[in-house]
Amino acid sequence: MASKGVKIVLIGCGVLGVVFIIVVAAGGYFVKDWFSEKTKSISKVAESEKDYDSRTAELREDYSFTPPSNGVITERQLTRFLAVRKAMYEVYKKNEAEFKKMEESKEQGFSILMKATNLIQDVKMTQVKAMEEQKMSPEEYSYIVEAVYKSWFAKGAKETMKHETLTETSQEQMKQSLEELDKKIQDPNTSQQEKEVLMKTKEMMESQWKAITESKELKQMDAELESVPKENIELFAKHQQEIQQYSMSGLEFIGL
C-alpha cells in the first residue's frame, strides 16, 4: 500500500494533469477562436475587394472614358472629381491619426496589417460609391489625378525658371557659374594653387555644360512641361484651395 506521502504526491500529480488538460483545451479553444476571427476578417476584406472590382468594372462599362486629344480638363470634370475626393477625404481625415500611427509604427504584425487593410478598404469603397454618384469611371478619375500633379509641377517650374525651358534655365545658371569662376581665376589675389583647383573645376563644369545641351532627360522634361495645357494650370489654380485640402498623403501610391 502506498504511504500517505506518496498518495499526496500522486494526487498532486493528478491535479496538475487535470489542470494541464484544461489549459491545453482552453488554449486550443482560444487559438481556434482567434484563428476563426482572423479568417472572418480576411474573408470580409476579400468580399469587399470583390465588390469594389465589380462596381468599378460596371463604371468602366457605363461611363467609358477617352482622354481628350488636347489634354484639357473641363471645370465640370474637376468639380465632379473634387466631389469624389471630398468623400474620400472625410473617411481619411476621420482615421488620419490611425494612418499616421501605422506609418510610424515599427510593428509589422497581422493586427497592424489588417487594420491598415481595413482602413484602405473603407476609403476605396467610399471612392467607388462617390464615383457612381458622379458617373465617373476609374480611368477618368486617374486621368484627372495625373493632370493635377502635372499641372502643379508645370506651374511651379514655370514660376522658378528664368527662361522658357529647363534646358535654357540650366544653361543660364551654368553660364553664370562659369563667369564667376573666370573672375576668381583672373583675380590677382587668387593664389596659383587656388587657380589650378579652379581651372580643374571649370573644365568639369564645361563638360557638364555640353551634357546639359545634349541632355535627353531635360529635353523630355521640357516636352512634358510644354504638353501641359495652359487652361489646366489656370483652372487648377482657381480651385487650388480645394485641391490642396483634399490631398491625402500616400494614397496615390496605391492608386487612390
URSULWO-V45062 format. One record per run of one state. SS is the DSSP state (hx for helix, st for strand, lp for the rest). FROM is the first residue (numbers start at 1). TO is the last residue. If there is no record, write none. Layout:
ss/from/to
SS/FROM/TO
SS/FROM/TO
This chain:
ss/from/to
lp/1/3
hx/4/62
lp/63/74
hx/75/94
lp/95/95
hx/96/104
lp/105/109
hx/110/134
lp/135/137
hx/138/160
lp/161/165
hx/166/186
lp/187/191
hx/192/214
lp/215/215
hx/216/227
lp/228/229
hx/230/238
lp/239/239
hx/240/245
lp/246/250
hx/251/254
lp/255/256
